[in-house]
């Protein structure tokens, strides 16, 4: 009979996708958090490649750019209403906020049907998530009175929910692409493959092919490894940062 993969297994699948979190949208400067074994496999390459594509899927749309311009203008309008606006402008403060966020791909739903040694996967969908890690007005380092800083920070705090919503909107739009566009076909294949691998690991390892290398981190015996070009992925990070500065001005 058809059966759902247990929730704890979904969480286990999710752990295989955490490298997509390492390429966040702000202040990205390293691939050092990518697992060394995973990085040297086709699965790792596909996941990193999908993550780079995600940054453009989520943010390189007219809707994303227009929404961002709109919420930044809302923030500037709030600042203009401050009774300390002239003092703040004279200090050189440009009003642009500082923040760090991440956008990543993770499992959404997955069903398994089968019996004995046969299994079939259906309804395998992925989701795109975003999280605003931190944000602030950046006024504290400027030479203005504390009451002016408090006023700006208060106005910023009343606004920053717009930033969270903007990330959520971008994630929802990108999720459609991740689950349907051909450029993410390899990732969807990897997702299904990882799910099947978890099932495969529950079988009697003395009776299955490659049972001796399960959980061994051995990616070399059967030529499962590929070269990991760190310089290439670092360049992708630079491309993302260049794209961000060009389109969002920071």
Steps between C-alpha positions, in 0.01 A plus 500: 500500500614859443674650799640837591866537582512570872558856614834412654613367162397826333722678751779259413457578130512868587845458652631409157387836367660724761793594270250719315496724804869579471451730204280764660424832335701740711857497626588179321871435484574132540407144410682368806179368659432255219554144617822371345357162401178641360690766306688229310188322377258562216230553762700781655571658163132496406397651832755780484409571139131516591576736785680742269205485260262560789654835582414621151160330491402667825640847446556557129136572420331830432251427777782457752682814391183712494388376842840572649506854362152552642579388853826696509306810395256431782792492742639829369155655532488396865838659560389822331225528761750499784521826697878452487519457123727801436744403773508145366561607141777737607676209670542329163263211579349374173221297659593172337450206737740217571382142509590140431266233372502153349286336234524126446331193355375220725265201476127565502305181442579146402297179485632148469302204372620144489548168667789270577799613294306725264428864562358784291504870580214736422413860584863601545500877534755747632449827678693825507548666836638835609611634833599850599786430741543853627436860396559847640479863395877564509447840669690422820842576355409853394554821698143587598327530835375184668139612472545527123648150485215366712247658267661353188532156658135511602394589146722227360357238735147591390609450137724190500207260472480620139846360442400160637190501281709587195719196559193281545347627176822428311518151649144421392570611144826304486332188635287475187815494286679250720216253463432549129786656306738280303804670653415339834432154354830362634419621850159335493672180389748529787215553746331178390834317499582607856158386614549162338846476653352538847264212431786297354696545822224327697553174307728219607838636395652157468249425225504818291736642240752749644388407851860509614544870429174630647574769764874458439560833325683296241443683171814366337480120485229497233608823332211702643709809553546803277747785526393791717606827342496736796614793286201452269250514786674797657457676165130418510485671837662806349248493216217496752648795689554693176142429398378620837692825489387568144132439566457600863776752556662347806 
